[in-house]
Amino acid sequence: MIPVKICGITNLNDALVCQKLGVSALGFVFAPSPRRVSVEQVAQITRHLSPLILKVGVFVDEDPLRIHEVMEACRLDLAQLHGAEKPEHCQILGGRVIKAFRAGRDQPDPEWRGAPLRGILVDSYAANVYGGTGQVFDWALVANYRKLGFPLILAGGLNPENIGAALRRVQPDGIDLSSGVEKSPGIKDPDKIARLMATIRNSSSP
Ligand SMILES: O=C(O)c1ccccc1N[C@@H]1O[C@H](COP(=O)(O)O)[C@@H](O)[C@H]1O
């Protein structure tokens, strides 16, 4: 089954629901967002989670030394970078990085080839917002980013209704959802997550 990341977790209950439903990774947003969380909140949540689920911090143009501090304090496995960060950032973070590109907006410049990354994420572009837009982009644009040669995570407006089509069309190495599985900004909807996981499970059975 394809690895699933649910982003914008703000409370332990939502995190435990995701863990129980078989989600592979949880995202915590440390950038301006209706889903923004503090270091203290995330440290409290992650101490109750299985060591076998990945914990990911989401940052926008944050000082890499600060990111490192936050990752240590919150026991995070990876940093997901949504701003104008450069490959040097990823080096400082020991390569424990997923770099986000906004489809059609951020160019997959050659400087990223061979950068110390675990993978790239392709998200939608919306003016003045760095993520969590709830908007789908033209999936044909993914081809441009695949050329960088990293495992590719698809994001941007995914939800239980469109996930089947997205998997068939893009065949990503992972998917990332935030607003499409919420009741309201920052509060997840267990029914939507259960439907999402059931659809993915059915679409990956032989
Ligand atoms: O979720 C946020 O609020 C957010 C804020 C700033 C940067 C990234 C953010 N989340 C990431 O945005 C994409 C897509 O979200 P959506 O499914 O379209 O709502 C995803 O990669 C989240 O990790």
The ligand as an SDF file (V2000), in Angstrom:
LIG
                    3D

 23 24  0  0  0  0  0  0  0  0999 V2000
   -1.2210   22.5170    6.0350 O   0  0  0  0  0  0  0  0  0  0  0  0
   -0.8420   23.7080    6.0990 C   0  0  0  0  0  0  0  0  0  0  0  0
   -1.5370   24.5780    6.6370 O   0  0  0  0  0  0  0  0  0  0  0  0
    0.4750   24.1030    5.5100 C   0  0  0  0  0  0  0  0  0  0  0  0
    0.9520   25.3920    5.7330 C   0  0  0  0  0  0  0  0  0  0  0  0
    2.1730   25.7920    5.2160 C   0  0  0  0  0  0  0  0  0  0  0  0
    2.9360   24.8980    4.4640 C   0  0  0  0  0  0  0  0  0  0  0  0
    2.4530   23.6120    4.2240 C   0  0  0  0  0  0  0  0  0  0  0  0
    1.2350   23.2000    4.7370 C   0  0  0  0  0  0  0  0  0  0  0  0
    0.7370   21.9280    4.5030 N   0  0  0  0  0  0  0  0  0  0  0  0
    1.0880   21.1430    3.3660 C   0  0  0  0  0  0  0  0  0  0  0  0
    0.3460   21.5930    2.2420 O   0  0  0  0  0  0  0  0  0  0  0  0
    0.1510   20.5140    1.3380 C   0  0  0  0  0  0  0  0  0  0  0  0
   -1.2470   20.4190    0.7720 C   0  0  0  0  0  0  0  0  0  0  0  0
   -2.2710   20.6360    1.6600 O   0  0  0  0  0  0  0  0  0  0  0  0
   -3.8060   20.3690    1.2190 P   0  0  0  0  0  0  0  0  0  0  0  0
   -4.0100   18.8740    1.2590 O   0  0  0  0  0  0  0  0  0  0  0  0
   -4.0020   20.9390   -0.1440 O   0  0  0  0  0  0  0  0  0  0  0  0
   -4.6180   21.0550    2.2550 O   0  0  0  0  0  0  0  0  0  0  0  0
    0.5880   19.2780    2.0680 C   0  0  0  0  0  0  0  0  0  0  0  0
    1.8710   18.9520    1.5810 O   0  0  0  0  0  0  0  0  0  0  0  0
    0.7190   19.6910    3.5080 C   0  0  0  0  0  0  0  0  0  0  0  0
    1.7620   18.9750    4.1110 O   0  0  0  0  0  0  0  0  0  0  0  0
  1  2  2  0
  2  3  1  0
  2  4  1  0
  4  5  1  0
  4  9  2  0
  5  6  2  0
  6  7  1  0
  7  8  2  0
  8  9  1  0
  9 10  1  0
 10 11  1  0
 11 12  1  0
 11 22  1  0
 12 13  1  0
 13 14  1  0
 13 20  1  0
 14 15  1  0
 15 16  1  0
 16 17  2  0
 16 18  1  0
 16 19  1  0
 20 21  1  0
 20 22  1  0
 22 23  1  0
M  END
$$$$
